[in-house]
């Protein structure tokens, strides 16, 4: 059987291929620059960190704070891409921060510059996410898979670096140029929040986001605990990244917008395994760190993919969505900082047991497929001129259904899906199980030659009568 993901790669135009490469390279170059700076500063340590804190931890703390700043900016800004100077400012701040590698003799100045660099990289990453929301769903799949693969290459490259300073500068400059190129070649406008989109179940979404934040907290803290117990653990390893790549590709290749709950169950299982290893007296910290690294790598890749889908839906405010997601991925560092400041022994079995309890509570909220589906595929009423009952939209949908040779039941699912109805709603409407609806959606995607709900809606909108 031929997998659409691979069979469609050869159909991409040169412009699209260049845009995909630019977006993969931009994220990878920012990562290489960050790892180069961290390696250079770690080689000549000039700052005494509290127990359990390292330069990478401080980078994550800066990202968490930058996420909160982004959420605050959402009160006045719709999108970073609507303010092009934000990209230049972010890159400029990061470039200035690179001076930290040459000021290690002045610890306070070096630390301030490093924090500046971390903030610049964080906002460049936020800009990158907005660009992901402006490409097609298929391009998005390729970019996420490519970026996960690039993580392995980045680790291999930085393992053999000796001139960290030059690689830090060159990779950051290349990352900026790639972002600029991708921004110029993306034809769609920045996603704009729809004020009319308010028919979502806010309580379900709130519970799901809280659950995601708790899982992000536990995965990040588990890594930190294992690293504290055995500082010899490699901060960046090829093996966990390779395993994460296999998991991510397996998830997003088939039915990307309905497999996220599966990904979260895998992440939760890996995190639970890492916590159990921390509690077992005979287990070694590296084994726990290995599992938690895989869990967090998968969580980061899937979060980026899901975030792009969320922003595409235009139901949620773009900057709030981006800020909340990155806060979810990084705020464990802030909690850890507070706990260390209060003198809590985070390596004690009591703390790990408490962490496990928090994780279980989060998982109870998280595991519901309905919550994930509501978050990714919220119901968004379409405009009055394209309502389901309007002649233009209805005729376009019927044409697509006829050309794709959909069966009557597939057509029923298709008509509800293209007007933004979620899987739970369709299941209730057609008196079928949600798994059956997902199965029908797969068949509809295959027959229509698309890979996601967003592409299906775009196909109807672009169909000529």
DRENVOZA-387402 format. One record per residue (C-alpha): y, x, z. Coordinates in Angstrom, 3 decimals. Example, Ala and Ser with C-alpha at 12.3 -4.5 7.8 and 13.67 -1.06 7.14 Angstrom:
BEGIN
         py         px         pz
     -4.500     12.300      7.800
     -1.060     13.670      7.140
% end
This chain:
BEGIN
         py         px         pz
      0.000      0.000      0.000
      3.428      1.358     -0.914
      5.986      1.538      1.871
      9.448      0.298      0.717
     11.233      2.946      2.793
      9.763      5.769      0.710
      9.602      3.982     -2.642
     13.338      3.194     -2.544
     14.541      6.708     -1.748
     14.240      7.706     -5.423
     16.557      4.841     -6.433
     19.545      6.147     -4.507
     22.520      7.307     -6.562
     23.912     10.832     -6.253
     26.971      9.519     -4.437
     24.832      7.713     -1.864
     22.595     10.769     -1.395
     25.687     12.943     -0.819
     27.038     10.445      1.711
     23.710     10.372      3.569
     23.572     14.177      3.646
     27.184     14.322      4.857
     26.478     11.927      7.729
     23.289     13.756      8.723
     25.035     17.140      8.493
     28.106     16.022     10.428
     26.093     14.949     13.482
     23.897     18.057     13.264
     26.885     20.386     12.968
     28.567     18.843     16.013
     25.291     19.352     17.867
     24.993     22.991     16.728
     28.581     23.639     17.790
     27.963     22.105     21.226
     24.762     24.089     21.757
     26.478     27.293     20.596
     29.300     26.849     23.097
     26.845     25.992     25.890
     24.723     29.056     25.077
     27.765     31.354     24.951
     29.094     30.107     28.310
     25.654     30.188     29.937
     25.194     33.794     28.776
     28.218     34.903     30.812
     28.412     32.377     33.684
     31.836     32.356     35.300
     31.682     29.032     37.173
     29.470     28.211     40.135
     28.106     24.701     39.555
     26.672     22.492     42.322
     22.885     22.390     42.557
     21.428     20.518     39.601
     24.468     20.936     37.365
     24.719     23.052     34.255
     27.048     23.263     31.246
     25.033     20.590     29.366
     25.396     18.261     32.361
     29.169     18.677     32.291
     29.144     17.921     28.546
     27.339     14.637     29.272
     29.785     13.825     32.091
     32.683     14.300     29.631
     30.912     11.990     27.155
     30.522      9.337     29.849
     34.242      9.524     30.706
     35.147      9.457     26.996
     33.043      6.285     26.659
     35.048      4.617     29.421
     38.292      5.699     27.708
     37.022      4.180     24.454
     36.301      0.887     26.201
     39.870      0.949     27.596
     41.252      1.645     24.089
     39.446     -1.443     22.789
     42.142     -3.582     24.426
     44.565     -2.517     21.667
     42.464     -0.896     18.939
     39.891     -2.615     16.741
     38.359      0.569     15.381
     38.854      4.351     15.283
     38.579      4.296     11.489
     41.657      2.070     11.318
     43.524      5.021     12.851
     42.556      8.000     10.614
     44.584     10.407     12.750
     42.021      9.881     15.523
     39.505     11.972     13.571
     41.998     14.819     13.088
     43.024     14.632     16.740
     39.402     14.691     17.954
     38.543     17.672     15.744
     41.734     19.459     16.818
     40.992     18.973     20.521
     37.430     20.231     20.004
     38.677     23.270     18.036
     41.095     24.181     20.807
     38.249     23.781     23.291
     36.211     26.397     21.433
     38.540     28.979     23.004
     36.465     28.539     26.169
     34.030     31.117     24.748
     36.751     33.808     24.808
     38.270     32.970     28.213
     35.250     33.390     30.492
     37.274     35.959     32.464
     39.497     33.077     33.606
     37.017     30.504     34.971
     39.502     27.664     35.519
     41.000     27.935     32.028
     37.565     28.327     30.440
     36.318     25.208     32.197
     39.365     23.155     31.131
     38.894     24.265     27.525
     35.187     23.445     27.660
     35.977     19.943     28.923
     38.500     19.592     26.079
     35.803     20.637     23.609
     33.376     18.094     25.093
     35.912     15.256     24.761
     36.661     16.196     21.146
     32.966     16.230     20.231
     32.439     12.875     21.965
     35.172     11.148     19.944
     33.942     12.753     16.705
     30.523     11.261     17.515
     32.107      7.839     18.113
     33.753      8.105     14.694
     30.357      8.995     13.202
     28.816      5.849     14.686
     31.513      3.698     13.093
     30.693      5.255      9.728
     27.020      4.390     10.245
     28.047      0.747     10.640
     29.707      0.865      7.216
     26.681      1.954      5.168
     23.794     -0.215      4.002
     20.844     -0.868      6.280
     18.568      1.287      4.126
     21.003      4.215      4.202
     21.196      3.762      7.955
     17.419      4.111      8.291
     17.405      7.308      6.239
     20.333      8.766      8.228
     18.761      8.064     11.630
     15.412      9.513     10.535
     17.195     12.508      8.968
     19.291     13.074     12.069
     16.204     13.056     14.295
     14.598     15.616     11.978
     17.789     17.668     12.010
     17.569     17.845     15.818
     14.416     19.948     15.426
     16.141     22.259     12.937
     19.177     22.547     15.212
     16.942     23.619     18.090
     15.215     26.235     15.924
     18.563     27.553     14.651
     20.190     27.842     18.075
     17.094     29.544     19.500
     17.735     32.494     17.189
     21.520     32.607     17.335
     23.222     35.763     18.501
     26.804     35.220     17.297
     27.415     31.954     19.126
     31.182     32.098     18.718
     31.136     32.178     14.919
     28.460     29.506     14.626
     30.421     27.306     17.019
     33.561     27.480     14.879
     31.859     27.200     11.477
     29.565     24.337     12.449
     32.389     22.302     14.008
     34.578     22.827     10.929
     31.710     21.815      8.642
     31.003     18.769     10.804
     34.631     17.659     10.473
     34.604     18.135      6.679
     31.377     16.151      6.365
     32.825     13.316      8.454
     35.950     13.297      6.298
     33.910     13.244      3.093
     31.718     10.402      4.378
     34.806      8.460      5.478
     36.347      8.840      2.017
     33.179      7.773      0.176
     32.287      4.756      2.320
     33.585      1.839      0.271
     33.452     -0.885      2.906
     36.293     -1.427      5.344
     35.784     -0.742      9.050
     33.888     -3.639     10.676
     36.336     -6.123     12.140
     35.537     -8.178     15.196
     35.310    -11.909     14.468
     37.152    -14.001     17.023
     35.149    -17.072     15.988
     31.813    -15.522     16.917
     31.313    -16.970     20.377
     28.069    -18.945     20.206
     25.931    -16.144     21.660
     24.144    -16.441     24.989
     26.421    -14.174     27.021
     24.209    -14.175     30.112
     21.196    -12.974     28.102
     23.253    -10.266     26.453
     24.687     -9.158     29.818
     21.208     -8.921     31.369
     19.898     -6.962     28.379
     22.791     -4.493     28.443
     22.343     -4.009     32.206
     18.639     -3.352     31.679
     19.412     -0.819     28.951
     21.893      0.937     31.231
     19.301      1.163     34.009
     16.715      2.650     31.650
     19.301      5.153     30.373
     20.131      6.025     33.986
     16.501      6.615     34.930
     15.604      8.592     31.785
     18.612     10.895     32.193
     18.178     11.373     35.945
     14.443     12.081     35.575
     15.276     14.909     33.171
     17.794     16.330     35.637
     15.381     16.190     38.585
     12.634     17.990     36.640
     15.137     20.612     35.515
     16.355     21.181     39.084
     12.801     21.657     40.357
     12.030     24.156     37.603
     15.160     25.691     35.965
     12.889     27.563     33.537
     12.338     24.324     31.574
     13.759     24.630     28.091
     16.873     22.471     27.710
     16.193     21.988     23.992
     12.551     22.010     22.851
     11.062     21.532     19.411
      7.868     19.720     20.480
      9.544     16.715     22.211
     11.957     16.367     19.282
      9.060     16.410     16.803
      7.179     13.723     18.724
     10.383     11.671     18.998
     10.830     11.983     15.207
      7.368     10.533     14.564
      8.019      7.626     16.951
     11.476      6.857     15.526
     10.313      6.947     11.888
      7.288      4.767     12.694
      9.572      2.202     14.336
     12.414      1.964     11.829
     10.444      2.265      8.576
      8.824     -1.132      9.016
     11.016     -4.085     10.011
     13.830     -2.096     11.612
     15.710     -5.037     13.037
     12.704     -6.625     14.778
     10.918     -3.549     16.205
     13.495     -2.474     18.756
     11.665     -4.165     21.613
      8.603     -2.067     20.726
     10.736      1.083     20.885
     12.059      0.120     24.301
      8.542     -0.445     25.617
      7.547      3.032     24.401
     10.639      4.534     26.051
      9.895      2.681     29.284
      6.267      3.839     29.295
      7.251      7.485     28.773
      9.884      7.277     31.509
      7.434      5.644     33.914
      4.954      8.441     33.163
      7.607     11.073     33.879
      8.437      9.426     37.217
      4.766      9.298     38.207
      4.373     12.994     37.414
      7.347     13.764     39.667
      5.587     11.947     42.533
      2.187     13.579     41.996
      1.833     16.735     44.125
     -0.364     18.589     41.617
      1.807     17.941     38.544
      4.286     20.505     37.283
      7.987     19.711     36.591
      7.757     20.857     32.929
      5.242     18.097     32.158
      7.592     15.478     33.604
     10.537     17.016     31.777
      8.531     16.969     28.528
      7.902     13.213     28.756
     11.455     12.411     29.828
     12.802     14.514     26.949
     10.760     12.518     24.441
     11.900      9.245     26.046
     15.565     10.206     25.967
     15.378     11.531     22.373
     13.859      8.261     21.184
     16.367      6.284     23.267
     19.305      8.192     21.720
     18.098      7.693     18.130
     17.202      4.036     18.570
     20.468      3.380     20.443
     22.468      4.822     17.530
     20.541      2.655     15.072
     20.834     -0.498     17.170
     24.522      0.164     17.812
     25.228      0.352     14.078
     23.459     -3.005     13.604
     25.433     -4.526     16.477
     28.751     -3.341     14.996
     27.680     -4.610     11.547
     27.242     -8.108     12.972
     30.997     -8.190     13.787
     30.184    -10.400     16.762
     31.054     -7.732     19.328
     34.199     -5.640     19.517
     33.507     -2.319     17.752
     35.013      0.063     20.318
     33.555     -1.879     23.247
     30.097     -1.753     21.660
     30.324      1.998     20.956
     31.773      2.777     24.390
     29.197      0.672     26.221
     26.287      2.267     24.339
     27.389      5.826     25.034
     28.165      4.949     28.632
     24.591      3.651     28.859
     23.255      6.950     27.490
     25.416      9.235     29.602
     26.520      7.542     32.816
     23.457      8.917     34.668
     25.418     12.186     34.810
     28.281     10.467     36.667
     25.864      8.888     39.155
     24.199     12.270     39.618
     27.572     13.928     40.200
     28.464     11.405     42.899
     25.065     11.727     44.595
     25.221     15.526     44.626
     28.756     15.310     46.011
     27.501     13.044     48.812
     24.781     15.549     49.662
     21.831     13.389     48.547
     18.624     15.338     47.867
     17.785     13.917     44.462
     14.516     15.877     44.263
     13.004     14.129     47.320
     10.092     11.722     46.848
     12.121      8.963     48.522
     14.819      9.247     45.881
     12.248      9.229     43.054
     10.602      6.123     44.543
     14.023      4.429     44.733
     14.644      5.441     41.143
     11.290      3.944     40.155
     12.235      0.679     41.846
     15.524      0.593     39.923
     13.616      1.252     36.721
     11.171     -1.596     37.397
     14.067     -4.006     38.017
     15.700     -2.857     34.788
     12.470     -3.218     32.849
     12.042     -6.797     34.037
     15.409     -7.628     32.473
     14.846     -5.431     29.468
     11.430     -6.320     28.146
     12.267     -9.768     26.805
     12.209     -9.776     22.995
     14.659    -12.691     23.056
     17.331    -10.588     24.762
     17.003     -7.719     22.277
     16.995    -10.115     19.330
     20.091    -11.896     20.651
     21.880     -8.558     21.027
     21.004     -7.248     17.550
     21.007    -10.518     15.596
     23.492    -12.838     17.313
     24.314    -16.138     15.689
     27.641    -15.748     13.935
     29.079    -18.813     12.203
     30.054    -17.995      8.646
     33.364    -18.996      7.177
     34.215    -22.551      6.205
     34.082    -21.674      2.504
     30.535    -20.315      2.972
     29.007    -22.780      5.399
     25.308    -23.562      4.957
     26.236    -26.979      3.619
     28.796    -25.677      1.130
     27.793    -25.774     -2.512
     28.575    -22.140     -3.321
     26.594    -20.497     -0.538
     23.716    -22.985     -0.732
     23.316    -22.476     -4.488
     23.340    -18.697     -4.081
     20.669    -18.904     -1.379
     18.519    -21.207     -3.536
     18.833    -18.825     -6.483
     17.696    -15.889     -4.377
     14.762    -17.901     -3.006
     13.691    -18.933     -6.525
     14.050    -15.458     -8.027
     12.110    -13.943     -5.148
      9.361    -16.594     -5.464
      9.392    -17.502     -1.778
      6.864    -20.014     -0.484
      8.241    -23.213      1.119
      7.730    -21.864      4.658
      9.239    -18.479      3.740
     12.190    -20.321      2.205
     12.727    -22.265      5.450
     12.879    -19.002      7.400
     15.069    -17.450      4.700
     17.686    -20.231      4.733
     18.063    -20.022      8.519
     18.116    -16.213      8.570
     20.925    -15.880      5.996
     23.271    -18.055      8.043
     22.863    -15.795     11.066
     20.261    -17.675     13.098
     18.234    -15.447     15.441
     14.435    -15.263     15.612
     14.244    -17.344     18.820
     16.399    -20.084     17.246
     14.324    -20.138     14.036
     11.111    -20.265     16.071
     12.359    -23.286     18.029
     13.696    -24.989     14.902
     10.454    -24.607     12.920
      8.157    -25.031     15.947
      6.509    -21.642     15.423
      6.040    -18.568     17.581
      8.578    -15.737     17.401
      5.845    -13.341     16.198
      5.069    -15.709     13.317
      8.758    -15.841     12.399
      8.912    -12.038     12.404
      5.875    -11.969     10.114
      7.558    -14.389      7.713
     10.751    -12.315      7.827
      8.759     -9.253      6.783
      7.432    -11.129      3.759
     10.933    -12.367      2.887
     12.370     -8.836      3.150
      9.588     -7.481      0.947
      9.958    -10.137     -1.750
     13.766     -9.884     -1.751
     13.688     -6.075     -1.838
     15.737     -5.589      1.333
     15.096     -3.998      4.697
     17.192     -5.910      7.215
     19.014     -9.145      8.008
     22.352     -7.641      7.006
     21.091     -6.659      3.544
     19.556    -10.118      3.103
     22.887    -11.813      3.815
     24.704     -9.375      1.516
     22.178    -10.137     -1.246
     23.018    -13.853     -1.072
     26.778    -13.253     -0.903
     26.702    -10.945     -3.952
     24.439    -13.169     -6.070
     26.146    -14.658     -9.119
     25.410    -18.268     -9.924
% end
